[in-house]
Amino acid sequence: MNGKERIRNTIAGRPVDHVPTSWYQHFPDQRDNTVADQIAWARAAEMDMLCIETDGYMQFDCGHTDLSRPEVLGALRPHSAHDPYIEGQVDRARRIADGLRDGPAVTYMIFTPFSTIKHSTGSETLVMDLLKAYPKEVRHAMEVIEEDNFCLMERLSKEAGLDGIFLSLQNNEIDRYSRTEYMLELAPWDRRQIRRAAELFPFTVLHLCAWRGVPNRMSDWRGYDCEIVNWACHVEPDLGLRSGRSFFRPEAVLMGGFDNRPTGILNWGNEKQIKACTKQLIRQAGSERLILSADCSVLGGTPAEHLRWVREAAQEYAGGEGG
């Protein structure tokens, strides 16, 4: 059973030979559009599913224009389907999927329009201020980015050979917006993107991001429809991997378990410690509809060997070595 088969069976609730693993990591070095590095890392970690990170494309490409200016936001136009901004992402996804054809399942990360503006300005709070002061201009920019996202997803679904899509939701931290503000201003964009992804791809991984270390208002995202849900078990209060069984819908595959931060065991643990932690997670959450992963992107310095130990521990557990 290869990684693709293991992930498909897990989603369908069918037996697997062991609990699969999935990881994602940033690749700031843009050589070869990160293709060679991402393929090499996926193989070294012996993972069952790779999410392709979008370094180099997280910011909206509008030349050197300052996206923090309201007149720029109000004048944005979508890219053509074959603009280098779109073409480069399709090229990356296609070549990575081709390079891993007989190995892990492959997904591609997509951010919401609000997050893309946030990444483009380089500020966590500026986009919030802009939305309050210039709502018309910001909403126009979000419509443009949404159109780009839909165009990109359509091309990825037809041309890249991906197994699924990875949608990152952000901006719902308890210190950012009230529930009313989030549900009015941002939730509709979440839902449209999730619906379009479901129309185009065999499965969706929904990443409920808490990379700042601030808890999200998880109840707002609880009912979103997806096959796999990945969240920050070590950030969200009282919502560890085991608790996810009763919090999310019963059919959802739970993905996570490991703290990706420098203090997490993935970074400092030895083989015995990481394997013991892995087996404990499986015992607590159950081995069905489970993918072992991290709360968010794995730190660049995390040894691939540490990720392999998680896979080996899952194999040992399946073989009766529960520890």
N, C-alpha and C positions, 0 to 999 in steps of 0.2 A: 504494500500500500504506500503510494507516494503522498507528498504533502497535499496536492490538489484533492486526491481522493479522501484523505483524512479530513480535510476541511468540509468537503461536500457531505460526507457521512455525518459529521458533527452537527452541521446545520439541519440535516434531515432527521436527526435523532437516531441514526443507525449506528451499529457497533463500529468501533475503531480499535486498532491494535494498541494504541496508547493515546493519552490526551495530547493534542497537538500544541505547538508553540508558535507564536507570532511576535515579530519585533519591528520597530521602525526607528530610524536614526537620521539626524541631519548630516548632510554632506556639503559643507561650505566650499570645498575645492570643486571648481566647475570644469575640470578637465574631462573631456569626452562626455560633456553634459551629465556627469556623475555616473554614467552607465556602468563602466567597468568597476568602479568602486562599490556600487550598490550590489552588483551581481556577486562580486568577490565576498562581500560581507554576508550576504544571504547564504552563500555556500559554506563559508567558514562557521557560521552559527548553526548550520543544519536545521534551519527553521522550516515550519510547515506553511507559513504565509508571510509574505513581505508586503508592507505598505511602502510605496514609493514616495519619499519626501520630495517637496517641491522647491528646494532651495534654488534661488535665482529667478523664481517665478511667483513668489509670494506677494511681491509688490506689483501693483497695476502698472503696466508699461505705457507711459505717456511721455517718453523722452526724458528730458531733464526738468520737466515742468513740476512746480511745487504743488503737490496734491492737497496741501493744507489750505490753499486759497479757495474761497467759495466760488469765485468766478471760474476757476479751473474745474472744480467739481461739477458746476452747472453746465459746462461745455463739453464734458467727456463724451466720446463716441465709442461704440463697441469696435473691437478688432475684427478684421475680416477672418474668415474661416481658416485662411492659410497665412495669416500674419505670423512672423517669427515668434511672437509671444505665444500663440496657440500651437504653431508647428513644432516649436522646440519641446513643448510638453508631450505632444503626441509622439515625437521621435524618441524621447526618453522612455516613455512607457512602452512603446512598441519594442524597442531594442532590449530593454530589461526583460519583458515578458518572453521574447524570443530566446534570450540567453538562459532563461530558467524554465523552458518549456516542459522539461521532464521532472522538474523539482517542485518547489513550493508554489502554492497559489499566489497570485500577484494582484494587488489592488493599488489604486492611485488616490492620493489625498486631494480633497477639494475643500476650500474654506468658504464660509458664507460671505456675502458682499460687504457687510459691516466689518468683518475681520480683515478683508483685503484692504479696505481704506485704512484701518488701524495699522496694519503692517506697512502700508505705503507712507504713512506720516511718521512712523517710528515712535509713536506715542500711544500709551494706553488710554489717555484721557482726552487728548485733543479732538478725536472724532466725536466724543460725547458732547464736548462744547460746541463743535460745529453743527451737530444735529439739533441742538437747542437753538442756536443763533441763526442757522441757515437750513431749516428743514427741507425746503424745496430743492436746494442744490444737492444736499446729501442724498436725498431720496432719488433724485435723478441719477447720481453716480451709482447708487446701489442697483438701479434698474439696468444700467449699462453693464455693470459687473455681472449681474445675474444673467444677462443675455450672453456674455462671454462664457460664463460657467456652463450654461446649457449647451452652447456650441462646442465647448471643449468636451463635455461629457458625451455628446453625440458622436464626435469623432473618435474618442477613446473607445466607445462601445463598438463601433464599426471597424476600427482599423488597428487597435493596439493589442488585441488578444488577451485582455484582462479577464480575470476570473470574477471580480467584483469591484466595488467602489468604496472609498473610505471618506466619510464626511465628518469634518471637524466642526463641532459647535462650540462657540465661546461666548463671552460677553454677558453671561448670566450670573456672575459672581454676586454674592450677597452685598458687597460694598459698591456695586456699580449702578444698578437700576433697581427700582421697586418692581414688584411682580407686575403691576398694572402697566408700567412703562415698557417692560420687556415684552409682555404679551401683545401690546399695541404696536410697538415700533419694530421688533425684531423677530418675534415668533412666526409671523406670516412668511418671512423669507426662509426660515428653517423648513417650514412645512412644504413650501413649493419645491425646494431643492430635494427634499426627501422623496416627494412624489415623483419628480422627474427621474431621480436615480433608480427608483423601483421600476419605472417603465423601461429603463435602458440596460440594467445589469442584473445578473443572476442573483446577487445578494448585495446588501449594504452593511458595512461596518459603521456604526454611529459612535464617534468618539466624543464623549462629553468632557471637554478639556478643562483642566484646573491647573495649568502650567504655572500660574503665579503663586500657587499654594494657598489660594483663597477658595473656600467652599462655594459651590454653586447652589442655586435654588433648584435642586434635582427634581422636585415634584413637577416643575414646569415641563420637564423633558420625559417624564415617566411614560406617557402614553404614545410617544413617537414610535412609529412602526418601522422596524428594521429586523434583520435576521441576527445580527451580532451587535452587542453593546459593550463598549469599552469605556471605563470611567476610572477616576482617581480614587482607588480604594483607601489610600493612605492620607487623603485630604478630606474627603466627604465624611462628616461625622456619622458614626454608626452605620456606615454603608460599605462594609468590607465585602469580599467576594462571596462569602456564605450568605450574607444578608441580601445580596442581589437576587437570590432565588425567589424570594417573596416580594421584592420591591418591583422588579421588572416582570413583564408578561411571561408566563410559564414556557412558551415556545422559544424565547430569546436565548441565544447562546451567550454566555457570560465570558468576557475576555479581559484578562488582567491578573491582578494578584501581587505584582512586584512593584515596590517603590523604586522609581527610576532616579531619584535624587542621589547626590553624593553619599548621603547617610544610609541609602538602601543597601540591602544585602547583596544585590547584584554587583555592586561596585567593590565592597570590601570583603565579602564572604569567601571562604575557601570551598573546595569541592564538597567536603562533608557538610558544611553549614548550608550551602545553597541547595544541595540535594535533600537535606532534611526539611528545609523550608518548603521546597516544591511538594514533597509528599504530604506535608501537613496541609497545604492549600488544597490538594486533591481530596484528602480525607474530609476536610471541612465543607468544601463546595460540592463534592460529588463529581464523578468522572464524566457524566453525561452532559452534553451541551456545554462543554467547557473548553476554552482555549487559554493557555497560560501565556501571559504577556506582562507588559509594564503599564503603569498608570499613564504614561505619556512617552515621548521619544526617549530612547536609551541614550545616555550620555556618550559622547564620542570616544572617551577613554575607556569605556567598559570593554574588557576583553571578550572576544567572541567565544573563547573557551568557557566563560561563565554562563553564556547562553546555551552552549552545548550541554553543560551539566544539568540544566533544567530539563532538556529533552531526554538525557540519559536517565534522570530520576523518574520522569514520566514512564519511560520504558520499564524501568525496574519495578515501579509500582504496579504496572499492568501485569508484570510477570510474577507478582505475588510478594515482592519485597517492599512491603508497605512501610517498613521502618518503625 
